[in-house]
């Protein structure tokens, strides 16, 4: 897994991942001002194709404009709305990183990246690469 700048490709973090590694991305939503977490799973095709991420679920406190309406299974619990079984594929995840968004990225059970470990106010990208 590589986190890099979207335009310059400067690499800020690299972590080894395997097929089915779980990655979660949490931040404070800029409009709702409440935590939002997306849950991904790493897919590495057996036939040697390009690895990708699968968005499996998302969890948040408030439901508003721009939220998914027609995919997955919605449930409510512990003060949160959760949508499971989204199963949307991504080659990359892109975002504009901000230290003030209380960002946190968790890779498997071992790695947690906090907001201040990545550059502030920069367009970032997370992608899965195969080892050379």
N, C-alpha and C positions, 0 to 999 in steps of 0.2 A: 504494500500500500504506500502510495506516495502523496504527500501534500505539497503543492507547488503554487507559484504565482501564475495566474491565468495568462498573462501576456509575456512575461520574461522566461517562464519555465524554471525560475530559481526554485530549488528544492529546499523546503523548510523542515520536513520530517519524512522519515521512511521507517516502516515497521513491517516485519514479515507477517503474512496472513496465509491461511490455507482455505481450501474449499469449506464452506459453511461457517467461516468465522463471522461472528456477529459484530456489527459496528453500530453504535448509537451516536446521534448528533443532537445535542440539547442547546437551546438558547432561549433568551427572553424575546418573545414576539414584539416587534416594534409598534404594532397597533394595539393589540390586546394587553400588552405589558404583563404577560404571564408566561410560564415555562411551556415550551413546545419541544417534543422529542420525536425524532424519526428513527426507526429501527431498520437496519439493512442487513443483508446476508451476502457474503462473498460467493460468487459462482465462478468456478474455474472449469470450463468445459473439458470433458474427458478426451474429446477428439482434438484437443490442442488449439481451439479457437481463442479469441480474445476474452480475457476474464471481464466480468462486469459485476455490478451491485444490483441487488433486488430489494426494493423498498417493500418490506413486509408489513409494517405497522406504523402508525403515528398516534401520538397521545398529546392532549392539550386540555386546558381548563375551560376555554370559552369557544363557542362555535360562532363564526362570523363570515363576512364576505370573503370569497376566495378559497373557502374550505372545500375539500372534496365532498361531493354529494352522492355520487353514483358508483362508487367502487368500495369493495371490502365489506366487512361486517362490523357494524357500529355497536359498541357497548358502553355502559356508564358504570363507574365505580370509583370509590376513593376520591370523589370530587373531580374526576377527570372523564373526558370523552376519549375513547380509544377506537381506532379503526384498524382491524386486523385483516389479513388476507388481501392486501392491496396488490402484491405481486407485480409491481411496475419495475422494468429494467432500466438501468442507467449505466452508461459507459463512464461517466464522470459525475461528480457532485460539485456544483459551483456555488459560491456565496461570496458576499462582500463582508470580510471579517471585521469585527469591531470588538475591542476589549470591553466596551460598556454593555454588550449584549449577554454577559454571563455565559459565554459559549463554553461547551465542554464536549469533547469527543472521546468515546470509549471504544477500544478495540479489544474484542474478546474479553477475557477476565483479567488481563494483566496490564493494559496500558490505558492511562487517562491523560488526555491533552487538555490543559486549561486555556482560557482565552489569551493569557499573557505569554504563552509559549509560541504564539504565531504573531506575525506582524500586524499591527493595528491599521485599520482603514485601507486594506488592500484586497483586491479580488483574488480569491484562492480557489483551488481545485483539488479534489481528492479523486484518485484513480487507482485501479488495481493493475499492477504490471507483473508479467511473468519474469522469473529469474532468467538471466542470460544463459 
